[in-house]
């Protein structure tokens, strides 16, 4: 089956986790293709720096993805969007994960998806793209909890395909890449 190319010219695109790494690269590409891009993350400084690299058509929104009310408020302010990419996340501190860190990771990586799915307003032909990682398939030592959270996002996306239709839902599972996440 042939898939038609999607034009981003004039589309409203939100990239949560858009201040670095895969998120920033996605936002920059969408902007080059004519999208009106909003990047969101917790760090206003990182957002400003990324927006300067992306260009004038990029706006910013400060949001903590661990806070469902903050996500809902941001989505209400932004209104109808054509495409949302959720690429937010950070590595936990080295060593065994405390229960507190596991909860933070679950809020940032799993519950944030549910808050976006429940509160986003998509235009016709809209899409939600979730970025997880190869550790969801082959967890490295000491990352069992984080891998399980990512695997839950992968499973959630399959259900969201049905729940959000006709909005397209996809999950991208990249392998290890040299991004600021590892800094």
C-alpha positions in Angstrom: 0.0 0.0 0.0 1.3 3.4 -0.9 1.2 6.1 1.8 0.8 9.7 0.7 3.3 12.2 1.9 1.9 14.5 4.7 2.4 18.2 4.1 3.3 20.1 7.1 3.1 23.4 5.4 0.9 25.6 7.7 0.3 22.7 10.1 0.2 23.4 13.9 2.8 21.0 15.5 3.5 20.6 19.2 6.7 18.8 20.2 6.7 18.0 23.9 10.4 17.4 24.8 11.3 19.7 21.9 14.2 21.5 23.6 16.9 18.9 22.7 17.6 15.6 21.1 15.0 13.8 19.0 12.4 16.3 19.9 14.4 19.3 18.8 15.4 17.6 15.6 11.7 16.8 14.9 10.6 20.4 15.6 13.4 21.8 13.4 12.4 19.5 10.5 8.7 20.4 10.9 9.6 24.1 10.9 11.7 23.7 7.7 8.7 22.1 6.1 6.5 25.1 6.9 4.8 24.0 10.1 4.0 26.4 12.9 5.9 24.7 15.7 5.5 24.9 19.5 8.2 23.2 21.6 7.5 22.4 25.2 9.6 21.3 28.1 10.3 22.2 31.8 13.4 24.4 31.1 12.7 27.9 29.8 16.4 28.4 29.2 16.7 25.2 27.1 13.4 26.2 25.2 14.8 29.6 24.3 18.0 28.2 23.1 16.3 25.5 21.0 13.8 28.0 19.6 16.7 30.3 18.5 18.3 27.3 16.7 14.9 26.3 15.1 13.9 29.8 13.9 11.3 32.5 14.0 8.3 30.2 13.3 9.0 28.4 16.6 7.1 29.2 19.8 7.7 27.8 23.3 5.6 26.5 26.2 7.0 25.7 29.6 5.3 22.6 31.0 6.3 19.8 33.4 5.1 16.6 31.8 4.9 15.0 35.3 2.0 17.4 36.0 -1.3 16.4 34.3 -3.0 19.7 35.1 -0.1 21.6 33.5 -0.4 19.5 30.4 -4.2 20.0 30.2 -3.7 23.8 30.7 -1.1 24.0 28.0 -3.2 22.1 25.5 -6.2 24.2 26.3 -4.1 27.4 25.6 -2.8 26.0 22.3 -6.2 24.9 21.0 -6.5 22.7 18.0 -3.3 21.1 16.8 -2.5 19.0 13.7 0.3 16.9 15.1 1.7 16.2 18.5 5.0 14.5 19.2 5.8 13.4 22.7 9.5 12.9 23.2 9.9 14.1 26.7 12.0 12.3 29.3 15.2 12.2 31.1 17.4 9.5 32.4 17.1 8.8 36.1 20.2 9.0 38.3 22.6 6.1 38.1 22.1 3.2 40.3 19.0 1.4 41.5 15.8 3.5 41.0 14.1 4.6 44.2 10.4 4.4 44.3 10.2 8.1 44.1 12.2 8.1 40.9 10.0 5.3 39.5 6.9 7.4 40.1 8.6 10.4 38.5 9.5 8.4 35.4 6.0 6.9 35.2 4.5 10.4 35.4 6.9 11.8 32.8 6.8 8.9 30.3 3.5 7.1 30.8 0.9 9.3 32.5 1.9 12.3 30.3 0.7 10.3 27.3 -2.7 9.7 28.9 -3.0 13.4 29.8 -2.1 14.4 26.2 -4.5 11.9 24.7 -7.4 13.0 27.0 -6.9 16.7 26.5 -5.5 17.3 23.0 -7.8 18.7 20.3 -6.7 17.4 16.9 -7.6 18.9 13.5 -8.6 16.7 10.6 -5.8 14.3 9.6 -4.2 14.8 13.0 -1.6 12.5 14.6 0.0 11.7 17.9 3.6 10.3 17.8 5.2 8.8 20.9 8.9 8.3 21.2 10.1 5.5 23.5 13.4 3.6 23.1 15.1 0.3 22.4 15.4 -0.4 26.1 11.7 -1.2 26.1 12.5 -4.3 24.0 15.9 -5.2 25.5 16.4 -3.6 28.9 19.9 -3.0 30.0 21.0 -4.1 33.5 19.5 -1.9 36.2 16.8 -0.4 33.9 14.0 -2.9 34.4 11.5 -0.4 35.9 12.3 2.3 33.2 12.0 -0.3 30.5 8.7 -1.5 31.8 7.4 2.1 31.8 8.4 2.5 28.1 6.9 -0.9 27.2 3.7 0.3 28.8 3.7 3.3 26.5 4.2 1.0 23.5 1.2 -1.1 24.7 -0.9 2.1 25.4 -0.3 3.4 21.9 -1.9 0.3 20.4 -5.1 1.0 22.4 -5.0 4.7 21.6 -5.1 3.8 17.9 -8.7 2.7 18.5 -9.6 5.3 21.1 -8.4 8.3 19.2 -9.4 7.3 15.7 -9.4 8.9 13.2 -6.3 10.5 14.8 -3.3 8.5 13.8 -1.2 7.2 16.6 2.4 5.9 16.1 5.2 4.9 18.4 8.8 5.4 17.4 11.4 3.1 19.1 14.9 4.5 18.3 18.0 2.7 19.2 20.8 4.4 21.3 21.8 7.7 19.8 24.2 10.4 20.9 21.7 13.0 22.1 21.8 15.4 25.1 19.8 12.9 27.1 23.1 11.1 27.8 25.0 14.3 28.9 
